[in-house]
Amino acid sequence: MKVGMTQSVFATYMEVSKKTMEAWKGGRTHPTGPACRLLHILALGEDVEYIVAK
């Protein structure tokens, strides 16, 4: 999935560390719970900045 921002910025939006984001991307670990649900919604084509806006 491509969201148009760096891993560091996306990690900040997801409120996880950059290392966690790298592990997800590398397939070493997988998101669970709310992070998994949010990524699923994003995969459906929703706008990431709209969804994670605070």
Secondary structure as the mmCIF struct_conf table of DSSP 4:
data_model
#
loop_
_struct_conf.conf_type_id
_struct_conf.id
_struct_conf.beg_label_comp_id
_struct_conf.beg_label_asym_id
_struct_conf.beg_label_seq_id
_struct_conf.end_label_comp_id
_struct_conf.end_label_asym_id
_struct_conf.end_label_seq_id
BEND BEND1 GLY A 4 MET A 5
HELX_RH_AL_P HELX_RH_AL_P1 GLN A 7 MET A 14
TURN_TY1_P TURN_TY1_P1 GLU A 15 GLU A 15
BEND BEND2 VAL A 16 VAL A 16
HELX_RH_AL_P HELX_RH_AL_P2 LYS A 18 GLY A 26
TURN_TY1_P TURN_TY1_P2 GLY A 27 GLY A 27
BEND BEND3 ARG A 28 THR A 29
HELX_RH_AL_P HELX_RH_AL_P3 GLY A 33 ALA A 43
TURN_TY1_P TURN_TY1_P3 LEU A 44 GLY A 45
HELX_RH_AL_P HELX_RH_AL_P4 VAL A 48 VAL A 52
#
